[in-house]
């Protein structure tokens, strides 16, 4: 498009001074950077928090929600969702509308298929989102994708838009940088209170070993915590460019913040990321580019200390540019296709009935869906409570998951396997994942083979369609790990099975 476009962007207008959370600024800038690649846009900002807005014309060429946090988090609309609804109502239905980088944005620990189904069951969510058939959704994490897909909104899972910021090249002035979160963070609830001291000790050990480390604070409360531990070199960036520049000064980064990890990777810093909840799932594609990603709350102090020593003692090649470029091009292709297209972006219907972990299935109508969580499967891994099953890929060659031998009516189905990954990826080791569905009684089998690298990036949603002609077929769903990879784990949440006809 050669003409000048006018767009309303719903997000905090990128300021030149400090705001509540510097990491959030990466999203505003990243979405703007994405659209600037192909389009000449006059952007009118509508602030999602304080109702401050630019004056914008009566007619615009696009509406953009620049990263929605708390996707369907509760059975009521947030203030920002109400603002988005007012924008959709204010402008013609034909106005192209985009939700770029929508995510869960809040502390989640649990089985994400169950959480997504709970979000769908909220009537407020169903009514609000199913009315947005004219909106193109490009979510940033699998939980959001499942939620939107269950509502028939044809989402495409891509990077968080914070990753579309331009990289900064600099000669590192610090051996190590670290970002933190306050010890009173909500993630350390009563049942995880013992992990709080482990976390504080981990940060203290970095301060002790590297007194000249750079401490990058995203919020004011971070400063108080770092000062209490004796950290001397502290910076609190006030804009997205300043945030990326701060991370460019360090050769290695220990990170507890998602957007800090993204900023560091853009600078090709070596990063050890400690995941505290489901928000870190958006970082998985970067593992194929050198990111180390581990669960902070699953392991104890000794494990963290050993991991930190290993990270500081080894060098890792970091190159996320091919990942960012590929994901960015996919986003631009979807955006380009939306211009001039009929507003309805999907012919899929919302899930009609959701059934979680049924003991048996009688009849299923079209668009009914069954969710079978990890609890229903036989496995050769570690049971992570209500969360997931975990498999060390170095030790689990063969069938990692199999079962649950559920009887379903004949018909055509769509099957989705929900997996996540933690640890370190080694691109020199060939590993494939084989997902299949089997009916032993009729020798029926449908499968798809996915290289592990693809499972981290463009094929994070493992999906296959099949038809069973046998009434009351007893189906088994399996994941076969073909190969070994030290220091990498697969998490399995379960499967979704949807009746197509």
Secondary structure by P-SEA (a helix, b strand, c coil): cccbbbbbbccccccccccccaaaaaaaaaaaaaaacccccbbbbbbcccccccccccccccccccccccccccccccaaaaaaaaaaaacccccbbbbccccccccccccaaaaaaaaaacaaaaaaaaaccccccccccaaaaaaaaaaccbbbbbcccccccbbbbbcccccbbbbbccccccccccccccaaaaaaaaaaaaaaacccbbbbbccaaaaaaaaaacccbbbbbccaaaaaaaaaaccccccccaaaaaaaaaaccccbbbbccccccccccccccbbbbbbcccccaaaaaaaaaaaaabbbbbbaaaaaaaaaaaaaaaaaaacccccccccccccccccccccccccccccbbbbbccccccccccccccbbbbbcccccccccccccccccccccbbbbbbbbbcccccccbbbbbbbbcccccccccccccccccccccccccccccccccccccbbbbbbbbccccccbbbbbcbbbbbbcc
